[in-house]
Amino acid sequence: EIRGISMECDAVAINLLLQCLEASSGSIQPGAEHEFLTLATGSWHLVAWQHASLAQVQRAARQLRNWGRAGCLWLTDLRGREAEEQRLALNTQLGAALAALPLHVFDGGHEE
């Protein structure tokens, strides 16, 4: 029974993070992407994505796209070596964030 409670708490935490990201991503404009990037990079790893439902993974995938877009906007202000280093860091962050998602749910692994 404790495991069920833990999974329910994980689902609530995932929903809260997604709500925050969705609210923040609505305002991604050049110069305003920092808030979204800070939230995404600082919080993504804090939730138990392995307990995400299909709907949550779909929402998370949309936020990964927003994360990439925000990162690209941020990179436009950088030049030279710093820009390349930050682009590589962004790619690494996005790869790790994608790897954390239970993509098997798209194959019918489990649904809400």
N, C-alpha and C positions, 0 to 999 in steps of 0.2 A: 504494500500500500504506500509506503514511503516513496518508492520508485515512481509510482504514478503521480504523487504530489510533486516530486522533483521535475518530472516531465511537464506537468501543467505549469509550474513556475518558469521553466525554460520557454514554453510557448508564450507566456505573458512577457517575459524579458525580450524575446525576439520581436513581438508586436510593438513593444514600447520603443525599441531601437528603430524599427522600421518607420514608425510614426514620426519620430524625431528627424530621421533622414528625409522622409518624404516632405515634411514641413520645411526643412532647410533647403532641399533641392529645388523647391519651387522658386527660389530667389537667386539661383545661380546665374549671375551676370558677370561680365568682365569686371574685375576688381572686388567682387563680393563672394568669390569662390572659397576663400580661406575658411570661413565658418563651416561649410560643408566638409571640406577636406579634414579639418581638425576633428570634427565629430566622427567621421567615417574611420579615419586612421586610429583614433583613440578608443573607439568603442566596438568595432567589428569583432575583434577577437574575444570580447568579454561574454558573448552569448554562446550557448550550446547549439550551434547550427545543426548538429546531427539529429536533433529532435524537431526540426522545422517541418512543417507540412508543405504540401505541394504549393498551396497558395502563398505561403510565406517565402518559399524559395523563388517563386515567380516575382514577388515583390522585391526580394533581395537582388535578383538579377537586374531589375530596372534600376535599382540604386547603384549597382556596380557600373552600369552604363553612365549614370549621372556622376559617379566618382571619377570615371575616366574623362568625362567632358570637363568637369571642374579642374582636374589635373592639367588637362591640355590648356585651358584658359590661364591657369596659374603659370604654366611654363612659358607662355608668350611674353611674360615680363622678364624672363631670364635670358642670358646670352652665353655663348661659348661653352666652356667646359662645365660650368655650373649647371647650365640647361641640360646638357647630356647626362650628367650625374643624377640630376633630379628626375629626368625622364626614365632612366634605368631603375631608380628607386620606386617611381610610380608603377612601372611595369611589375616589379617584384611585389609590391603591396597588392596590386590588383590580382596577380596570380595567386598569392596566398589567400586573399579573400575569396576568390573563386574556388580554390581547393577546399576551403572550409565548408562549402555548401554541399548538402547531400543530394547530388545531382541524380542519384538513382531514383528519386521520387518521380522523375519524368517518365520512368519506365514502369510506373505503377508500384514502386516500392512501398509507399503508404500515403494515404491521403487523409485530409481532415474530415 
